């Protein structure tokens, strides 16, 4: 359970770092392509929301031993970004903040027994944390490139 709690703390810290960056992100850069491949910073945020929404969908299934899915990552990412294409910056960031909090609340409900029986609870947090850290670094570099 200790490893799981460490993963949860790292997840929350990584997303807080991202939200600190997004709160001051230059309006002139938010829609510009190239922050991560062809994605704009806003599309990066939409991508992160898609994966956290998916984690929220899957988390309850782990207790029943289900929830194993093989993804076509490119298609999943494309759909996540496309579904949010009509959102403005504030809505995109607000959705991510809401989803991050909701998943953290779900994770806090995971019992020691569940965390011990199924590593996917921790693995998803670790994966989402790593994705967040990578994209935070990309967004920071993209912001600095405009300076």
C-alpha positions as CSV (number, residue, x, y, z in Angstrom):
1,X,0.0,0.0,0.0
2,X,2.9,2.3,0.7
3,X,4.0,2.2,-3.0
4,X,0.5,2.9,-4.1
5,X,0.2,5.9,-1.7
6,X,3.6,7.2,-3.0
7,X,2.3,6.9,-6.6
8,X,-0.9,8.8,-5.6
9,X,1.2,11.6,-4.0
10,X,3.4,11.8,-7.1
11,X,0.4,11.9,-9.4
12,X,-1.1,14.8,-7.4
13,X,2.2,16.7,-7.3
14,X,2.9,16.3,-11.0
15,X,-0.5,17.6,-11.9
16,X,-0.2,20.5,-9.5
17,X,3.0,21.5,-11.3
18,X,1.2,21.3,-14.6
19,X,-1.7,23.4,-13.3
20,X,0.7,26.0,-12.0
21,X,2.2,26.3,-15.5
22,X,-1.2,26.3,-17.2
23,X,-2.4,29.2,-14.9
24,X,0.3,31.5,-16.3
25,X,0.6,30.0,-19.8
26,X,0.8,32.8,-22.4
27,X,-2.4,33.2,-24.3
28,X,-0.4,33.8,-27.5
29,X,1.0,30.2,-27.3
30,X,-2.1,28.2,-26.2
31,X,-3.4,27.5,-29.7
32,X,0.0,27.3,-31.5
33,X,0.9,24.0,-33.0
34,X,4.2,22.4,-32.2
35,X,4.1,22.0,-28.4
36,X,4.1,18.2,-28.8
37,X,4.4,17.1,-32.4
38,X,1.6,18.9,-34.2
39,X,-0.4,19.5,-31.0
40,X,-0.9,22.9,-29.5
41,X,-0.7,23.3,-25.7
42,X,-4.5,23.1,-25.5
43,X,-4.5,19.9,-27.4
44,X,-1.9,18.5,-25.0
45,X,-4.3,19.3,-22.1
46,X,-7.1,17.6,-24.0
47,X,-5.0,14.5,-24.5
48,X,-4.3,14.3,-20.8
49,X,-8.0,14.6,-20.0
50,X,-8.8,11.7,-22.3
51,X,-6.4,9.4,-20.5
52,X,-7.6,10.4,-17.0
53,X,-11.2,10.0,-18.1
54,X,-10.2,6.5,-19.3
55,X,-8.5,5.7,-16.0
56,X,-11.7,6.8,-14.2
57,X,-13.7,4.4,-16.4
58,X,-11.3,1.5,-15.7
59,X,-10.5,1.9,-12.0
60,X,-13.8,0.4,-10.7
61,X,-13.3,-2.6,-13.0
62,X,-10.0,-3.6,-11.4
63,X,-11.7,-4.8,-8.2
64,X,-13.6,-7.4,-10.3
65,X,-10.5,-8.5,-12.2
66,X,-11.7,-6.9,-15.4
67,X,-10.7,-3.8,-17.2
68,X,-7.9,-5.1,-19.4
69,X,-7.8,-3.2,-22.6
70,X,-5.3,-3.1,-25.4
71,X,-5.3,0.4,-27.0
72,X,-4.4,1.8,-30.3
73,X,-2.6,4.8,-28.8
74,X,-2.7,7.0,-31.9
75,X,-6.5,6.4,-32.3
76,X,-7.2,6.9,-28.6
77,X,-5.2,10.1,-28.5
78,X,-6.8,11.4,-31.7
79,X,-10.3,10.8,-30.4
80,X,-9.5,12.4,-27.1
81,X,-8.2,15.6,-28.7
82,X,-10.9,15.7,-31.4
83,X,-13.7,15.3,-28.8
84,X,-12.5,18.4,-27.1
85,X,-11.7,20.5,-30.1
86,X,-14.6,23.0,-29.5
87,X,-13.5,23.7,-25.9
88,X,-11.8,27.0,-25.1
89,X,-8.7,27.1,-23.0
90,X,-10.5,27.7,-19.7
91,X,-12.9,24.9,-20.3
92,X,-10.1,22.5,-21.4
93,X,-8.0,23.3,-18.3
94,X,-11.1,23.1,-16.0
95,X,-12.0,19.7,-17.3
96,X,-8.5,18.4,-16.6
97,X,-8.5,19.8,-13.1
98,X,-11.9,18.2,-12.4
99,X,-10.8,14.8,-13.8
100,X,-7.5,14.8,-11.9
101,X,-9.4,15.5,-8.7
102,X,-12.0,12.9,-9.3
103,X,-9.4,10.2,-10.1
104,X,-7.4,11.1,-7.0
105,X,-10.6,10.8,-4.9
106,X,-11.2,7.4,-6.5
107,X,-7.7,6.3,-5.7
108,X,-8.1,7.4,-2.1
109,X,-10.9,4.8,-1.9
110,X,-8.7,1.9,-3.0
111,X,-8.3,-0.4,0.0
112,X,-4.9,-1.9,1.0
113,X,-6.2,-5.3,-0.1
114,X,-7.2,-4.0,-3.5
115,X,-3.8,-2.2,-4.0
116,X,-2.0,-5.4,-3.0
117,X,-4.0,-7.6,-5.3
118,X,-3.9,-5.5,-8.4
119,X,-1.0,-3.4,-9.4
120,X,-3.0,-1.7,-12.1
121,X,-4.2,0.9,-9.6
122,X,-0.7,2.0,-9.0
123,X,0.5,1.4,-12.6
124,X,-2.2,3.7,-14.0
125,X,-1.2,6.5,-11.6
126,X,2.5,6.0,-12.4
127,X,1.7,6.1,-16.2
128,X,-0.5,9.2,-15.9
129,X,2.2,10.9,-13.7
130,X,4.9,10.2,-16.2
131,X,2.8,11.4,-19.1
132,X,2.0,14.6,-17.2
133,X,5.7,15.2,-16.4
134,X,6.7,14.7,-20.0
135,X,4.0,17.0,-21.3
136,X,4.7,19.6,-18.6
137,X,8.4,19.7,-19.7
138,X,7.3,20.0,-23.4
139,X,4.9,22.9,-22.5
140,X,7.5,24.7,-20.5
141,X,10.0,24.3,-23.4
142,X,7.4,25.5,-25.9
143,X,6.6,28.5,-23.7
144,X,10.3,29.4,-23.4
145,X,10.8,29.0,-27.1
146,X,8.6,32.1,-27.6
147,X,10.7,34.2,-25.3
